[in-house]
Amino acid sequence: MALPVKTQLQYWGIAAAIFIVVLWFLGDQILPFVLGAAIAYFLDPVADRIEAMGLSRAIAVTVITLVGLLIFVIMALLVIPTLIEQSVNLVNTAPKLFNDFQTFLTERFPSLIDEDSTLRKSLISVGETIRDRGGQLLESVLTSAASLINVVVLLVIVPVVAFYLLYDWDRMIAEIDQLLPRDHAPTIRTLARRIDDTLASFIRGMGTVCLVLGSYYAIALMLVGLQFGLVVGAFAGLITFIPYVGALVGGALAIGLAMFQFWGDWVSIGLVAGIFVLGQVMEGNILTPKLVGSSVGLHPVWLIFALSVFGALFGFVGMLVAVPVAAAIGVLARFAIDRYLDSRLYRGLSSEDQGDG
């Protein structure tokens, strides 16, 4: 005899409460395991394909690890130092860039920048804030980043966790399946497949799109000669998972920097703008349809809301788990709506009377 619905809801409610408490109290301590699980989930299809070629799981995971190690060494030697250097320089030169922007407005729009105008006072206030707080902001960002992601986590714990999870992924899924309550196992498997489809489309698909576009933006902007092109391109690619935001924010930042650097050289400014236009064309017509698909199941507003809430409540770890939790809640909500539309609560007794007649 199955447990009453009320009792089942109590059990699932307790499980959800435990999950929230674990996130709340452990936070940064479970960060390497969350990152390792995310990497293992991302790479599991690659391991499955290598296995389909006739190799064992151990060899497949070893090949993936060696390739990942090679990519990391190349990034560490060529890309990461330049990225850090440009990021620090961008923060350090922010006050100068703002003063140049104020001078630009003063020279070309003098009527808007008279001494008593609200715009001038606002610009002066913002400039003083950047000058006074810029160093503090950089220091706090670097400090918080160091507290969240240290060298040991990146270089040792995360790869080890990812390796073992990737090696045992299929076995873990099979064991979890054996632990499902028998009465609800088919329904849970169906919901799990829907959640996996959503996550596969979004995390794997959009992750690849972000990587491709970020590399394209960074390389193209550096070839054009834009200062801080690597930082701007990497940032634009990183936030591409939010539709249109990556192109708009990255494009506005890149074009703004290009106007200061190349003012009068309209060809160079046009090339910078054209880079982002071409990136949007590639994303909308090639990358997203091929890698993500037409239906992801995560509305942009719902995604932004989940990132904001989980980030505010649980910090960086909360932002990492926001997408999987949002996908799961979305699938469960659609399942509940389907059940509601098929229930007597929605259809009432009139539908049954019509069916009997």
C-alpha positions as CSV (number, residue, x, y, z in Angstrom):
1,M,0.0,0.0,0.0
2,A,1.4,3.3,-1.0
3,L,2.1,6.1,1.5
4,P,-0.6,8.8,1.7
5,V,0.1,11.9,-0.4
6,K,0.4,14.0,2.8
7,T,3.1,11.8,4.2
8,Q,5.0,11.8,0.9
9,L,4.9,15.6,0.7
10,Q,6.3,15.7,4.2
11,Y,9.3,13.4,3.2
12,W,10.0,15.4,0.1
13,G,9.7,18.7,2.1
14,I,12.2,17.4,4.6
15,A,14.6,16.5,1.7
16,A,14.3,19.9,0.2
17,A,14.9,21.6,3.6
18,I,18.0,19.5,4.1
19,F,19.3,20.5,0.7
20,I,18.8,24.2,1.5
21,V,20.4,23.9,4.9
22,V,23.4,22.1,3.4
23,L,23.9,24.9,0.8
24,W,23.4,27.5,3.5
25,F,25.9,26.2,6.1
26,L,28.5,24.5,3.9
27,G,28.6,27.0,1.0
28,D,32.2,27.4,-0.1
29,Q,33.2,24.0,1.4
30,I,31.1,22.1,-1.2
31,L,32.3,24.4,-4.0
32,P,34.9,22.0,-5.4
33,F,32.4,19.1,-5.4
34,V,29.8,21.3,-7.2
35,L,32.4,22.3,-9.8
36,G,33.6,18.7,-10.1
37,A,30.0,17.4,-10.6
38,A,29.3,20.1,-13.2
39,I,32.5,19.2,-15.2
40,A,31.6,15.5,-15.0
41,Y,28.1,16.1,-16.1
42,F,29.4,18.3,-19.0
43,L,31.9,15.7,-20.2
44,D,29.8,12.5,-19.7
45,P,28.5,12.5,-23.3
46,V,32.1,12.7,-24.5
47,A,33.1,9.7,-22.4
48,D,30.0,7.8,-23.7
49,R,31.0,8.5,-27.3
50,I,34.6,7.3,-26.7
51,E,33.2,4.2,-25.1
52,A,31.0,3.6,-28.1
53,M,34.2,3.4,-30.2
54,G,35.2,0.3,-28.3
55,L,37.3,1.7,-25.5
56,S,36.8,1.1,-21.8
57,R,35.4,3.8,-19.5
58,A,38.8,4.1,-17.7
59,I,40.6,4.8,-21.0
60,A,37.9,7.2,-22.1
61,V,38.2,9.2,-18.8
62,T,42.0,9.1,-19.1
63,V,41.9,10.5,-22.6
64,I,39.5,13.3,-21.6
65,T,41.8,14.1,-18.6
66,L,44.9,14.3,-20.7
67,V,43.2,16.5,-23.2
68,G,41.9,18.7,-20.5
69,L,45.3,19.0,-18.9
70,L,46.9,20.0,-22.2
71,I,44.2,22.7,-22.7
72,F,44.8,24.0,-19.1
73,V,48.5,24.2,-19.6
74,I,48.1,26.1,-22.8
75,M,45.6,28.5,-21.2
76,A,47.8,28.9,-18.1
77,L,50.9,29.8,-20.3
78,L,49.3,31.9,-23.0
79,V,45.8,33.2,-22.1
80,I,45.3,33.5,-18.3
81,P,48.3,35.9,-17.6
82,T,47.2,38.2,-20.3
83,L,43.6,38.1,-19.1
84,I,44.6,38.9,-15.5
85,E,46.9,41.7,-16.7
86,Q,44.2,43.3,-18.9
87,S,41.6,43.0,-16.1
88,V,43.8,44.8,-13.6
89,N,44.8,47.5,-16.1
90,L,41.1,48.0,-17.0
91,V,40.2,48.6,-13.4
92,N,43.2,50.9,-12.9
93,T,42.5,53.0,-15.9
94,A,38.7,53.2,-15.3
95,P,39.0,56.7,-13.7
96,K,41.1,58.0,-16.7
97,L,38.6,56.5,-19.1
98,F,35.8,58.2,-17.2
99,N,37.6,61.6,-17.3
100,D,38.1,61.1,-21.1
101,F,34.4,60.4,-21.5
102,Q,33.6,63.6,-19.5
103,T,36.0,65.6,-21.7
104,F,34.4,64.0,-24.8
105,L,30.9,65.2,-23.7
106,T,32.2,68.6,-22.7
107,E,33.8,69.2,-26.1
108,R,31.0,68.0,-28.3
109,F,27.9,68.8,-26.1
110,P,28.8,71.9,-24.2
111,S,25.2,72.9,-23.6
112,L,24.6,69.7,-21.7
113,I,27.6,70.1,-19.3
114,D,27.2,73.6,-17.9
115,E,28.4,74.1,-14.3
116,D,24.9,74.1,-12.8
117,S,23.5,71.1,-14.9
118,T,22.4,67.9,-13.1
119,L,24.3,65.8,-15.7
120,R,27.6,67.6,-14.8
121,K,27.1,67.1,-11.1
122,S,26.3,63.4,-11.6
123,L,29.4,62.9,-13.8
124,I,31.6,64.6,-11.2
125,S,30.1,62.5,-8.4
126,V,30.6,59.2,-10.4
127,G,34.1,60.2,-11.2
128,E,35.0,60.9,-7.6
129,T,33.4,57.6,-6.6
130,I,35.5,55.7,-9.1
131,R,38.6,57.5,-8.1
132,D,38.0,56.9,-4.3
133,R,36.6,53.4,-4.4
134,G,38.3,51.9,-7.5
135,G,41.2,50.5,-5.5
136,Q,38.9,49.3,-2.8
137,L,36.7,47.6,-5.3
138,L,39.6,45.8,-7.0
139,E,41.0,44.7,-3.7
140,S,37.6,43.4,-2.5
141,V,37.0,41.5,-5.8
142,L,40.4,39.9,-5.7
143,T,40.0,39.0,-2.0
144,S,36.5,37.5,-2.4
145,A,37.7,35.6,-5.5
146,A,40.6,34.2,-3.5
147,S,38.3,33.1,-0.7
148,L,36.0,31.3,-3.1
149,I,38.3,29.8,-5.6
150,N,41.8,29.2,-4.4
151,V,44.7,27.6,-6.2
152,V,44.3,24.3,-4.4
153,V,40.6,24.0,-5.4
154,L,41.4,24.8,-9.0
155,L,44.5,22.7,-9.5
156,V,43.9,19.7,-7.2
157,I,40.5,19.1,-5.7
158,V,38.2,20.0,-8.7
159,P,40.0,17.8,-11.3
160,V,40.2,14.9,-8.8
161,V,36.5,15.1,-8.0
162,A,35.6,15.5,-11.7
163,F,37.8,12.5,-12.6
164,Y,36.2,10.1,-10.1
165,L,32.6,11.3,-10.7
166,L,33.1,11.0,-14.5
167,Y,34.5,7.5,-14.1
168,D,31.6,6.3,-11.9
169,W,28.9,8.5,-13.5
170,D,26.9,5.7,-15.1
171,R,27.2,3.4,-12.1
172,M,26.0,6.2,-9.7
173,I,23.0,6.9,-11.9
174,A,22.1,3.2,-11.9
175,E,22.4,3.0,-8.1
176,I,20.3,6.1,-7.6
177,D,17.7,4.5,-9.9
178,Q,17.6,1.4,-7.7
179,L,16.8,3.7,-4.7
180,L,13.8,5.3,-6.2
181,P,10.4,4.5,-4.6
182,R,8.9,1.7,-6.7
183,D,5.5,3.2,-6.9
184,H,6.8,6.5,-8.3
185,A,9.9,5.3,-10.2
186,P,8.4,5.6,-13.7
187,T,7.2,9.1,-13.0
188,I,10.5,10.2,-11.4
189,R,12.5,8.7,-14.4
190,T,10.3,10.7,-16.8
191,L,10.8,13.9,-14.9
192,A,14.5,13.2,-14.6
193,R,14.8,12.7,-18.3
194,R,13.0,16.0,-19.0
195,I,15.3,17.8,-16.5
196,D,18.3,16.2,-18.1
197,D,17.1,17.2,-21.6
198,T,16.7,20.8,-20.4
199,L,20.1,20.9,-18.6
200,A,21.8,19.2,-21.6
201,S,20.5,21.8,-24.0
202,F,21.3,24.7,-21.7
203,I,24.5,23.8,-19.8
204,R,26.2,21.7,-22.5
205,G,24.8,23.6,-25.5
206,M,25.0,27.1,-24.1
207,G,28.3,26.4,-22.5
208,T,29.8,25.5,-25.9
209,V,28.1,28.6,-27.4
210,C,29.7,30.8,-24.7
211,L,33.1,29.2,-25.2
212,V,33.0,29.6,-29.0
213,L,31.7,33.2,-28.9
214,G,34.0,34.3,-26.1
215,S,37.0,33.0,-28.1
216,Y,35.7,34.6,-31.3
217,Y,35.1,38.0,-29.6
218,A,38.5,38.0,-27.7
219,I,40.6,37.0,-30.8
220,A,38.8,39.3,-33.2
221,L,39.0,42.3,-30.9
222,M,42.7,41.7,-30.2
223,L,43.3,41.4,-34.0
224,V,41.6,44.8,-34.5
225,G,43.9,46.2,-31.9
226,L,41.4,47.1,-29.2
227,Q,42.8,47.6,-25.7
228,F,41.4,45.2,-23.2
229,G,40.0,43.2,-26.1
230,L,40.7,39.9,-24.4
231,V,38.8,40.9,-21.3
232,V,35.8,42.4,-23.1
233,G,35.6,39.4,-25.4
234,A,35.8,36.9,-22.6
235,F,33.2,38.8,-20.6
236,A,30.8,39.0,-23.5
237,G,31.1,35.3,-24.2
238,L,30.7,34.4,-20.5
239,I,27.3,36.2,-20.2
240,T,26.0,35.0,-23.6
241,F,23.9,32.4,-21.8
242,I,21.5,35.3,-21.0
243,P,19.9,36.1,-24.5
244,Y,21.1,39.4,-26.0
245,V,22.7,40.6,-22.8
246,G,26.1,39.3,-23.7
247,A,26.1,41.0,-27.1
248,L,24.6,44.2,-25.8
249,V,26.8,44.7,-22.8
250,G,30.0,43.4,-24.5
251,G,29.2,45.4,-27.6
252,A,28.5,48.6,-25.7
253,L,31.7,48.2,-23.7
254,A,33.8,47.4,-26.7
255,I,32.4,50.2,-28.9
256,G,32.8,52.7,-26.0
257,L,36.5,51.7,-25.6
258,A,36.9,51.8,-29.4
259,M,35.5,55.4,-29.6
260,F,38.1,56.6,-27.0
261,Q,41.0,54.7,-28.6
262,F,40.1,55.1,-32.3
263,W,38.1,58.4,-32.3
264,G,38.2,59.6,-35.9
265,D,39.2,56.2,-37.3
266,W,35.7,55.2,-38.2
267,V,36.9,52.1,-40.0
268,S,38.3,50.6,-36.8
269,I,35.2,51.6,-34.8
270,G,33.0,50.0,-37.5
271,L,35.1,46.8,-37.4
272,V,34.5,46.5,-33.6
273,A,30.8,47.0,-34.1
274,G,30.8,44.5,-37.0
275,I,32.5,41.9,-34.8
276,F,29.5,41.8,-32.5
277,V,27.0,42.0,-35.3
278,L,28.6,39.0,-36.9
279,G,28.7,37.2,-33.5
280,Q,25.0,37.7,-33.1
281,V,24.4,36.4,-36.7
282,M,26.5,33.3,-36.0
283,E,24.8,32.7,-32.6
284,G,21.2,33.1,-33.9
285,N,21.5,31.2,-37.1
286,I,24.3,28.6,-36.6
287,L,25.5,28.1,-33.0
288,T,22.3,28.2,-30.9
289,P,20.1,26.2,-33.4
290,K,22.8,23.5,-33.8
291,L,24.1,23.2,-30.2
292,V,21.2,24.2,-28.1
293,G,18.1,23.5,-30.1
294,S,14.9,25.4,-30.6
295,S,13.4,24.7,-27.2
296,V,15.5,25.0,-24.0
297,G,12.7,25.2,-21.5
298,L,14.4,28.0,-19.4
299,H,12.8,31.4,-19.9
300,P,15.4,34.2,-19.7
301,V,13.4,36.1,-17.0
302,W,13.1,32.9,-14.9
303,L,16.8,32.2,-15.4
304,I,17.8,35.8,-14.3
305,F,15.5,35.5,-11.3
306,A,17.0,32.2,-10.2
307,L,20.5,33.5,-10.5
308,S,19.7,36.6,-8.5
309,V,17.9,34.8,-5.7
310,F,20.3,31.9,-5.3
311,G,23.3,34.2,-5.6
312,A,21.9,36.5,-2.9
313,L,21.1,33.6,-0.6
314,F,24.0,31.2,-1.1
315,G,26.7,33.2,-2.8
316,F,28.8,31.8,-5.6
317,V,27.8,28.2,-4.9
318,G,24.2,29.3,-5.2
319,M,24.8,30.8,-8.6
320,L,26.3,27.5,-9.7
321,V,23.3,25.4,-8.6
322,A,20.8,28.0,-9.8
323,V,20.5,26.7,-13.3
324,P,20.0,23.0,-12.4
325,V,17.5,23.9,-9.7
326,A,15.7,26.4,-12.0
327,A,15.5,23.7,-14.7
328,A,14.2,21.1,-12.2
329,I,11.6,23.6,-10.8
330,G,10.5,24.4,-14.3
331,V,10.0,20.8,-15.3
332,L,8.1,20.0,-12.1
333,A,5.9,23.1,-12.5
334,R,5.0,22.1,-16.1
335,F,4.3,18.5,-14.8
336,A,2.1,19.9,-12.0
337,I,0.2,22.1,-14.5
338,D,-0.4,19.1,-16.8
339,R,-1.7,17.1,-13.9
340,Y,-3.9,20.1,-12.8
341,L,-5.4,20.5,-16.3
342,D,-6.2,16.8,-16.3
343,S,-7.8,16.8,-12.9
344,R,-11.4,17.3,-11.7
345,L,-10.3,20.4,-9.9
346,Y,-9.8,22.1,-13.3
347,R,-12.4,20.2,-15.5
348,G,-15.0,19.9,-12.8
349,L,-18.0,17.5,-12.9
350,S,-19.4,18.9,-16.2
351,S,-16.7,17.2,-18.3
352,E,-17.6,13.8,-16.8
353,D,-21.3,14.4,-17.4
354,Q,-20.6,15.2,-21.0
355,G,-18.4,12.1,-21.3
356,D,-21.3,9.9,-19.9
357,G,-23.8,11.5,-22.3
